[in-house]
Amino acid sequence: MLLPLYLRHEPTTDRTALQFPEPGRPRRDVVAYADEACTVPKGRWPWWASYAPRRRDTRVNLNCFWWRAVWLPDSPVRSRERVHPVAPNGLVLLYLGAS
């Protein structure tokens, strides 16, 4: 029996996609977590990756180990304005960090 890996779609962290957004096409990465509460991240597949897991997948290979894919509802953040707040001068505030 495979151990569970919790997956969901979240807004992308790709700087280029955030800098040059396409209207009507939100970029969403697939993010893997070790727990159902989504507090311990295990991995991330960028929006452009053709090898990213799909909702129809029941197994996922991450770090040379097979996991049972448990899909969670997408991240509640949907709009670009809620992901990246706008400053009073009209500039989008981006907070980028390495993990």
GIPE-V414875 format. One record per run of one state. SS is the DSSP state (H for helix, E for strand, - for the rest). FROM is the first residue (numbers start at 1). LEN is the number of residues. If there is no record, write none. Layout:
ss=SS from=FROM len=LEN
ss=SS from=FROM len=LEN
//
This chain:
ss=- from=1 len=3
ss=E from=4 len=8
ss=- from=12 len=3
ss=H from=15 len=5
ss=- from=20 len=8
ss=E from=28 len=6
ss=- from=34 len=7
ss=E from=41 len=5
ss=- from=46 len=13
ss=E from=59 len=4
ss=- from=63 len=2
ss=E from=65 len=7
ss=- from=72 len=8
ss=H from=80 len=4
ss=- from=84 len=2
ss=E from=86 len=1
ss=- from=87 len=5
ss=E from=92 len=1
ss=- from=93 len=7
//
